[in-house]
C-alpha cells in the first residue's frame, strides 16, 4: 500500500521571488510551498502528505474544503507545489521515526476520481429505486 503521509526531513528552504509570505521547502526531491509563519527550518522533521491524498473532513483541514479536501499539485507565484507539509504537532503524542507511515494515524485515504464518480452514480440510482431487491425479484416468474 502506498504511504500517503510520512515523517520526512526538510533538506532545503528557498525564497520565492516577489513572495513575502511563502517559500519553497525541498523534501526528498519534492518541492512544496510553505508559509513563512509556520516557521519551518532546514533539518526539521515534518509530516509530508503526497499529492492525490484525501484528507479527513475535519476543522484542521478546513483550508482544503474548496479543493474537496484533496491534496493536488498547484502553482503559487509561479512555483509548483507538490504535496502538503505540516508540523509534527498535528500528530497524537508519541514517538515517530524518520520515514514512518502516518497515513492511518491522520485518517488519510487515496483519492480516486473514478471511484468517486462510480459512488455518485450508484447513490443516484439507489435513490431512484425504493427497494432494488423487490424490483430484481420481479423480473423472474415464480
C-alpha positions in Angstrom: 0.0 0.0 0.0 1.2 3.5 -0.8 2.4 5.7 2.0 0.4 8.9 1.6 1.7 10.7 4.7 5.2 10.1 6.2 7.6 11.7 8.5 10.3 13.5 6.5 13.1 16.0 6.9 13.3 19.4 5.2 16.5 19.4 3.1 16.4 22.9 1.8 14.3 26.1 2.1 14.5 28.7 -0.7 12.7 32.1 -1.0 10.3 32.7 -3.9 10.9 35.9 -5.8 8.3 38.6 -5.2 6.6 36.5 -2.4 6.7 37.8 1.1 4.7 35.2 2.9 5.6 31.9 1.3 8.8 30.0 0.5 9.8 26.6 -1.1 10.8 23.6 1.0 12.6 20.7 -0.6 11.7 17.3 0.9 13.3 14.2 -0.7 13.3 15.9 -4.1 9.7 17.2 -3.8 9.2 21.0 -3.8 6.4 22.2 -1.6 5.3 25.8 -1.0 5.1 26.5 2.8 4.1 29.6 4.7 6.8 31.6 6.4 4.6 32.0 9.5 4.8 28.2 10.1 8.5 28.8 10.8 10.0 25.7 9.1 13.8 25.3 9.1 16.3 23.0 7.3 16.5 19.8 9.2 13.1 20.0 10.8 11.0 16.8 10.8 7.6 17.3 9.3 4.6 15.4 8.1 4.7 15.3 4.3 1.4 14.4 2.6 1.7 13.3 -1.1 -0.5 14.5 -3.9 -3.7 12.6 -4.6 -4.4 12.2 -0.9 -7.8 12.9 0.5 -7.7 14.4 4.0 -10.5 13.8 6.5 -13.2 16.5 6.5 -12.3 17.9 9.9 -11.8 21.5 11.1 -8.0 21.1 11.0 -8.1 20.7 7.2 -10.8 23.4 6.6 -8.4 25.2 4.3 -8.7 22.3 1.8 -12.5 22.5 1.6 -12.5 24.4 -1.7 -10.5 21.5 -3.1 -12.8 18.9 -1.7 -10.1 18.0 0.9 -7.8 16.6 -1.8 -4.1 17.5 -1.9 -3.3 18.4 -5.5 -0.3 19.8 -7.4 -0.8 23.6 -7.5 1.2 26.6 -8.7 1.7 29.6 -6.4 3.6 32.7 -7.6 5.0 30.6 -10.5 6.3 27.9 -8.1 5.0 24.3 -8.4 4.0 22.8 -5.1 3.6 19.0 -4.9 2.2 17.9 -1.6 1.5 19.4 1.8 3.8 19.9 4.7 2.6 20.1 8.3 4.3 20.2 11.6 4.6 17.1 13.8 2.3 18.8 16.3 -0.7 17.7 14.3 0.0 14.1 15.3 -1.1 12.5 18.6 1.6 12.5 21.2 4.2 9.7 20.6 7.5 8.7 19.1 7.7 9.0 15.3 10.7 7.8 13.3 12.0 9.3 10.1 10.2 7.6 7.2 7.4 6.3 9.3 4.0 6.0 7.6 1.3 8.1 9.4 -1.4 7.7 6.8 -3.7 5.8 9.1 -3.0 7.9 12.1 -4.2 11.0 10.3 -7.1 9.2 8.5 -5.9 10.0 5.0 -7.1 7.9 2.1 -6.1 7.7 -1.6 -8.2 10.0 -3.8 -9.6 8.1 -6.8 -11.8 10.3 -9.0 -13.2 7.3 -10.9 -14.3 5.7 -7.7 -15.9 8.9 -6.6 -17.8 9.1 -9.8 -19.0 5.5 -9.6 -20.2 6.1 -6.0 -22.1 9.1 -7.1 -23.9 7.2 -9.9 -24.6 4.3 -7.5 -26.1 6.7 -4.9 -28.2 8.4 -7.6 -29.6 5.0 -8.8 -30.2 3.9 -5.2 -32.4 7.0 -4.6 -34.5 6.3 -7.7 -35.5 2.8 -6.7 -37.3 2.4 -3.5 -36.4 -1.3 -3.0 -34.0 -2.6 -5.5 -34.3 -6.2 -4.3 -38.0 -6.3 -5.0 -37.5 -4.9 -8.5 -34.8 -7.5 -9.1 -37.1 -10.4 -8.0 -40.0 -9.1 -10.1 -38.0 -9.9 -13.2 -38.5 -13.7 -12.6 -41.6 -15.8 -12.9 -42.4 -17.7 -9.8 
